[in-house]
């Protein structure tokens, strides 16, 4: 299949159009790499590295949560990582950064493609119950100004035959205008991420607005779910919300890690 490359010149230009997105110091696209997250984690050793964006047309060792693989044909996905320094934040709030990213991806997909994306806790992006995008955040450097690398993998033009698992989907399969404009989608995600990051930082890392926006977009809340927890524990119940740390509330129990399956989803 003939798939268009990302247009890095256009992407950089679009990221200069609003004040919020001018904080990206560097935006690069490479043809292939092992992992965009690993590349930016390595760069975080330089204390001056901040607000960097790296995209790859193909990843050889892309991974998601629980070290699951995220791979696909070249130019069929978005494989993108962002490195940011989160200055002056309480350590317990760092877990909200990947949730913020999930909200940004949902809003960007909706605005750029009209695909009705929603969130599944903690930060998977779904369309009609099928996974479109996953997000993985890693603390790359600790200290008073911790560096966090947030990776975003999004299926753009994958066909049914190319899907990594049956419960996945892509923008093309979900009804986005074809051919899928990956440059426009990447720009929309980065603009929305930057806007929300700037607003959150300006609010002194207060999560009130962010948590309300997250709950509004999260299809897990209100669904009956099964959570497979560390130690082979299984918890089933209605997801009632998320707490101040971004943990999922199942009944009155907070879940911070584990695989969550929707038994009755509300979309």
Residue pairs with C-beta under 8 A, 6 or more apart in sequence:
1 73
1 76
1 157
1 159
3 73
3 74
3 75
3 76
3 157
3 179
4 75
4 179
4 182
5 29
5 57
5 75
6 29
6 55
6 57
6 75
6 182
6 183
6 186
7 183
8 27
8 28
8 29
8 55
10 183
10 187
11 27
11 29
11 183
11 186
11 187
11 190
12 27
14 21
14 183
14 187
14 191
15 21
15 22
15 24
15 27
15 187
15 190
15 191
15 194
16 22
18 191
18 195
20 191
20 194
20 195
20 198
21 190
21 191
21 194
21 195
23 51
23 194
23 197
23 198
24 51
24 52
24 53
24 190
24 194
25 50
25 51
25 52
26 51
26 52
26 53
27 52
27 53
27 55
27 190
28 52
28 53
28 54
28 55
29 54
29 55
29 56
29 57
30 54
30 55
30 56
30 57
31 56
31 57
31 58
31 74
32 56
32 57
32 58
32 59
32 60
32 74
33 39
33 54
33 56
33 58
33 59
33 60
34 59
34 60
34 61
35 59
35 60
35 61
35 62
35 63
35 151
36 54
36 55
36 56
36 59
36 62
36 79
36 80
36 81
36 151
37 63
37 81
37 136
37 138
37 149
37 151
38 61
39 54
39 81
40 49
40 52
40 54
40 81
40 82
40 83
40 140
40 149
41 138
41 140
41 149
43 49
43 52
43 83
44 83
44 140
44 141
44 147
44 149
45 141
47 141
47 145
49 83
49 147
50 83
50 84
50 85
50 147
51 82
51 83
51 84
51 85
52 82
52 83
53 80
53 81
53 82
53 83
53 190
54 80
54 81
54 83
55 78
55 79
55 80
55 81
55 186
56 79
56 80
57 74
57 75
57 79
58 73
58 74
58 75
58 79
59 70
59 71
59 79
60 71
61 69
62 69
62 70
62 71
62 79
62 151
62 153
63 69
63 70
63 136
64 70
64 134
64 136
64 153
65 134
65 136
66 259
69 164
70 79
70 134
70 153
70 164
71 164
72 155
72 158
72 162
72 164
73 158
73 162
75 157
75 182
76 155
76 156
76 157
76 158
76 162
76 170
77 153
77 154
77 155
77 156
77 158
78 152
78 153
78 154
78 156
78 182
78 185
78 186
78 189
79 151
79 152
79 153
80 151
80 152
80 153
80 154
80 186
80 189
80 190
81 149
81 150
81 151
81 152
82 101
82 149
82 150
82 152
82 190
82 193
83 140
83 147
83 148
83 149
84 97
84 147
84 148
84 150
84 197
85 145
85 146
85 147
86 94
86 97
86 145
86 146
86 147
86 148
87 144
87 145
87 201
88 144
88 145
88 205
89 146
89 205
90 205
91 146
92 245
93 205
93 207
93 245
94 139
94 146
94 148
95 245
95 246
96 200
96 207
96 210
96 211
96 246
97 137
97 148
97 150
98 122
98 123
98 135
98 136
98 137
98 150
99 122
99 123
99 210
99 214
99 242
99 246
100 193
100 196
100 197
100 200
100 210
100 214
101 123
101 135
101 137
101 150
101 152
101 193
102 119
102 122
102 123
102 124
102 125
102 135
102 214
102 217
103 119
103 192
103 196
103 210
103 213
103 214
103 217
104 189
104 192
104 193
104 195
104 196
105 117
105 125
105 133
105 135
105 152
105 154
105 189
105 192
106 117
106 118
106 119
106 125
106 217
107 192
107 217
108 185
108 188
108 189
108 191
108 192
109 115
109 117
109 125
109 132
109 133
109 154
109 171
109 185
109 188
109 189
110 116
110 117
111 188
111 192
112 181
112 184
112 185
112 188
113 171
113 174
113 176
113 177
113 180
113 185
114 175
114 176
114 177
115 127
115 132
115 171
115 174
115 175
115 176
116 127
116 128
117 125
117 126
117 127
117 132
117 133
118 125
118 126
118 127
118 217
118 218
118 219
118 267
119 125
119 126
119 214
119 217
119 218
119 219
119 220
120 126
120 131
120 218
120 219
120 220
120 260
120 262
121 218
121 220
121 221
121 239
121 242
121 248
121 260
122 246
122 248
123 134
123 135
124 131
124 133
124 134
124 135
125 131
125 132
125 133
125 134
125 135
125 154
126 132
126 219
127 169
127 174
128 169
128 174
128 267
129 167
129 262
129 265
129 267
130 167
130 168
130 169
130 174
131 165
131 167
131 168
131 169
132 154
132 155
132 168
132 169
132 170
132 171
132 174
133 152
133 153
133 154
133 155
134 152
134 153
135 150
135 151
135 152
135 153
136 150
136 151
136 153
137 148
137 149
137 150
137 151
138 148
138 149
138 151
139 146
139 147
139 148
140 147
140 148
140 149
141 147
152 189
154 171
154 185
154 189
155 163
155 168
155 169
155 170
155 171
156 170
156 171
156 172
156 180
156 182
156 185
157 170
157 171
157 172
157 178
157 179
157 180
157 182
158 168
158 170
158 172
158 173
159 170
159 172
159 173
160 173
163 169
163 170
170 180
171 180
171 185
172 178
172 180
196 210
199 209
200 206
200 207
200 209
200 210
203 209
207 244
211 242
211 244
211 246
214 242
214 246
215 221
215 241
215 242
218 242
219 262
219 265
219 266
219 267
220 239
220 248
220 260
220 262
220 265
221 239
221 240
221 241
221 242
222 238
222 239
222 240
222 266
223 238
223 239
223 262
223 263
223 264
223 265
223 266
224 236
224 237
224 238
224 239
224 262
224 263
224 264
225 236
225 237
225 238
225 239
225 248
225 250
225 260
225 261
225 262
225 263
226 234
226 235
226 236
226 260
226 261
226 263
227 234
227 235
227 236
227 248
227 250
227 255
227 258
227 259
227 260
227 261
228 234
228 258
228 259
228 260
228 261
229 235
229 255
229 257
229 258
230 257
230 258
235 250
235 253
235 255
236 250
236 263
237 250
237 251
237 253
238 250
238 251
239 248
239 249
239 250
239 260
240 249
240 250
240 251
240 252
241 249
242 248
242 249
243 249
243 254
245 254
245 256
247 254
247 255
247 256
248 254
248 255
248 256
248 260
249 255
